[in-house]
Amino acid sequence: MVQQLSTRYWPEHQCQPRWAEAIGNAYFPLSLEFSSDRPFQGNLRIWETPSSALALSRLRSSRLGYSRSKAQVSNDTQACYLVTIPRRHEVLFEQDGRELHCRPGSFIFERGDAPYRFRYASDNDLWVFKLPEQALHGQLRGAERYTRFCFDARRGLGRIFADQLAMCAARFDECAPAARHMLLEQALATLLLTLRQDERVLSSESSSLAALHLQRIESYVEQHLGSAELNPRQIASACGISLRYLHKLFADSPFSLGEWIRQQRLCAVHRQLRDAHCRLSIGELAARWGFADQAQFARHFRQQFGCTASEVRAGQGTAVPVSYTHLTLPTTPYV
């Protein structure tokens, strides 16, 4: 589904309030600071699908300032994040006491669960990728780490991510609903890889040692999720920590390490079941993601999602499983 709105045909006295309302609906409540020296102009196009909480938008407007207050944050029912790529001019972003100047060819990560200021002094053209917490499947921890840096969108994974957003927008209308869902999910997967592999994040002075270990554990498990031999001793050895310390990292989590791995595997199967291009049988998918016992897989899948794998494949299951929001590693202080 594609939505588009423009101030072009709005009465001039309605442009500012209607634009402010549109921005709040598209992202989350924000306070807007308009320029007083000329009429405001803006155009907003949004690409989204009912099966995913992710959304891509292209925002073009006159110079503008946005701010997020504590009061606005306190009214939220869940966290939401924005990734912004400026296409024409620099944007200034302030959050957590830090100020970033993000130029075209870079992108920034904005936490909607904390106050911030965002502005651009010239007419601008932005890609904005909206990431509600429910769409992240527990894959993003310590979000405050990512607001400290501008990330490179000119080369490597960052460039692939930016290109994916552009391709998604260009081809979205041509794709079936299942393919649109996958386009957004694939962009998210590339973004997460980009953020996790940035050495500045891993080596940041404010990232605790426990956070670094958790990052490595998460990365290792993700790479070996399909291996039926994956076990705590193997993970601890690969990450250079003791087995006891590995379990200690999960001591305050709602899940044990084994439960967390199982749920990650179930989510992987669920995503592929919704992929119209996946030709593997349910049994083959279960084995692909490390489930050696089909009966146990079927039982855990129903417990996790409230339906069978066959129902998900037939389009009768939950589009965005609520339980995804609970797949989080232990909360670790980042100071």
N, C-alpha and C positions, 0 to 999 in steps of 0.2 A: 504494500500500500504506500502510495506517495501522496504527501500533502504539500501544498504550496500556498503561500500568502505573500502579498506585496502591498506596500503603502501607496503604490502608484495611483490606485483608483479610490483611495480613502480621502475624505475631506481633511484638509490640513490640520484642523483643530482636533481631529480624532487620531492622527498618526501616532503621537507619543503614547497616549493611554492604551490604544489597541496593540501597539507593538509590545509594550510592557506586559500586557496580558498574554500575548502570544508567546513571549519568551518564558514566562512563568509556566505556561502549559507545556511547552516543549522540553524544558529542563527541570527547573524547580524555582520557587519564588526568589526573585532578585530585585534589588532597587536599581533603577536606571538613572543615569546622569546624562541628559541630552545637551548638545551644544545649543547655545542661544543665538549664534550669529547667522544661522541659515536653517531653512526647513529640513526636517529629518526625512531620510529616505531609507527604506529597508526591504529586503527580500529574503524569505526563509523557505527552504525546501527540505522536507523530512522524508527519509526512507525507513520504513519499519514494517514489521510483520506481526500478526497476532500471536504467532508461536514463539516469539522471543521478546524479552524485555529490552534488548539492545536496540539502539536507534542511531542512525547516521543522519546528519543534517549539514546543509551548506548555508551559511549565514553571510549575507552581504549587506552592509549598511554604511551610513555616514558615521563619522567619528562618534564614539559612545563610551560611556563608563558603566560598569556593572559592579555591584557590591552585594555581599551576602552577610547578613547580620546574625548575631546570636539568637535573636528572637525568631528569625526565619528558620534557622537550623533546628531550634527546639520544637518546632511544629512538625518536623519530618517523622514519618513512621519507619523509614529505612534509609540507610546511607545510599548516596548516589554520587557518581564520579563523572567528570567530563575530561575528554582528551581533545585538545584544540591544536590545529595546525594552521597558522596564518599563511595566506597565499600572496598577499600584496605588501603589507606593511607590518612593522614590529607591533607586538602587543606587550603591555606591562602587566605583570601578575604578582600580587603580594599575598602571601599566606604564611602563617606560623612564624611571623617576624622576618621573613625573607622576601627579597624582591628579585624577580627574574625579568630579563628583557628577551623575549622570544621573537626571533626574526624568521622570515620565510625560509624554509628548509629545516626548521626545527619544530618540535611540538612540546607541549606542557601537559602535566597531569594535575587536575584541579579536584580537590576534595569538597564535595558538597556538604559534608558533615562538620565543617568548620568554617568560620567567617573568612572572607577573602575579598580582594578588590582586583578588578580586571578591566583594562581600558586600552583603547587605541586612539591615537591623535589624528589619524588620517582615515579616509574611507578604506574599508577593509573587506576582505573576502576570506572566510574561515571554513575549514572542515571542523565539525564538532561530532565526536563519537561519545554517545551517552551510555554509561555503564551502571545501571541500577545494581545494588548489591545482590539481588535475587538472580541476576543473570551471570554472576561471576562464579557460581558453583564453589564458593570457598577457596578460589584460586589466588586471591589477592590479600595478602596480610601486610600489616604495618604500612598502610597506604600513605602515611605521612612521610615516609622515606622518599616517595616519588615526586613530591611537590618541591623538592630542593634543587631540581636540575631541569635544564632544557635538554631534550633528547634529539639526536640527529635523525632527520628524515630524508637525508640526501644519499645515504649509502647503507649497505648491509640490511639488517632486519628492519630498521626504521624506515628505509626507503620502500621495502616490500610492503610494510604496513600502510604507508601513505598511498602507494600505488593500488593496494587492495581497496582502500576507501574510494578512490576515484573510479576504479573498475566497477565496484559495487553500485555506485550511483549511475554510471553509464549504462549498465546492463540489467539493472534491477527489474525494470518493466518487462524485459524479455523472458524472465525466469518464472518457473512455477513456484508456488508458495514454499515447498520443501527446499528448493534451491536457494530462494531468498534467505530462508533461515540459515542455511549453511554458509552463505556469503558473509553474513554478519558474525556467525560463530568463528569462521576462519580468520576474519579480521581480528577478533578478540584473541584468538590463540596466538597470532603473530605479535600482537601488542604485548601480551604477557611474556612471551619469549624475549622481546626487546627490552622490557623493563628488568626482567630477572637477570639478564646477561650483562647489564651495564656495570662495569667494574666500579664506578663511582658509588653506586648503591651498595654493592657488596663490601666495599672498603670504607664506607663513610664512618667517620669518627663517632657519629651518633647511633650507629647500628651496633647493638649489643652482640657479644659473642654468641649468645643463645640464638639470636635472630639469624646470624650468619650460618650457624649449624642447621637451623630449620630451613633456610633457603637451600642449602646443599641437599638436605634430606628430600625436600619437595622435588628438587630437580632430578635427583637420582631415581626416586620412585616413579616420576613421570616418564623417564626414559626406559624403565624396566617394568612398567605396569603390566605388560602382557606376559611376563615370565611367571610360570607357575612355581618356580623355584625361589621367587623373591621372598626373603624372610628377614627378621630383625637383625640377626647376626651379620648377614651379608650387607645390609644397609649400613650398620654401624661401622663395619670394616671399610667400606667404600668411602664413607664420610669422615674417617679418621677419628672416631669417637668410640667410647666404650659402650657395650650393650646396656649397662646399667644407666649411663647418662642418656642414652637414646630413649629409654622408657621414662626417665625422669622428665624429659622435655614434654612428654605427653601426660604427665601426672595430673595436671589441672585441666586437661581437655575433656569435653563431654565423651570423647571416644578414645579407645586404646589405639595404638599404632595399627594393629591388625584390622580393627574395625574401620579406621580411616582409609586404609588401603582398599578394603573391600568396597567401600562406598565410592571411592574414586573409580574403581573398575566397573561398578554398576552404572555410574554416570557415563562412562565411556561407551558401554554397550547401549545405553539409552540413546545417546547422541547418534550412534550408527544406525540404530533401528529407525530413526526418523529421517535418515538420509535415503532419498529415493533411489540413489545410484548404488547403494550397497546391495550386493547380490549374495552375500553370505547368509547361510541359514542361522537360526537363533542358536542352535548348538555350536556351530562354527564360531559365531561371534563370542559366545561364552568362553570357549576354549581359547580364542584369540586374546582375550583379556584376562587369562589366568585362572578361569574356573574349571577345575578338573572334574568336579562332581555336578552333573546337570540338575539333579534333584535339589541340591543345596542352592545352586544358582537360582532356580525357579522360586524357591521359598524366599530367599533374600530379596530377589527382585520385587516380588509382590509386597513384602514388608516395607521396602524402601519407597515404592511408587504407588502402592494401592491398586495395582492392576498387573496383568501378565505381560510378558514380552510380546506375545502375539497381538494383544490389544494395542500396544504402542505401535507396532509395525502396521497395524490396520488403521491407525489414526484415531483410535478410540481412547487412548491413554492420555495422561496429563501432558500438555504441551510444554510447560516449563515447570518441572517438578519442584514443589515447595521445599522438599527436603534438601535441595541443592544448597539452600542458604545455611544449612547446618554443617556443611562439610568444611569446617575450619580447623586449622591447626591451633594449638594453644595460644592464647593471648600472651604476647611477650612485650615487656616494656621497652620502648625505643627512646632512649634519652640522649 
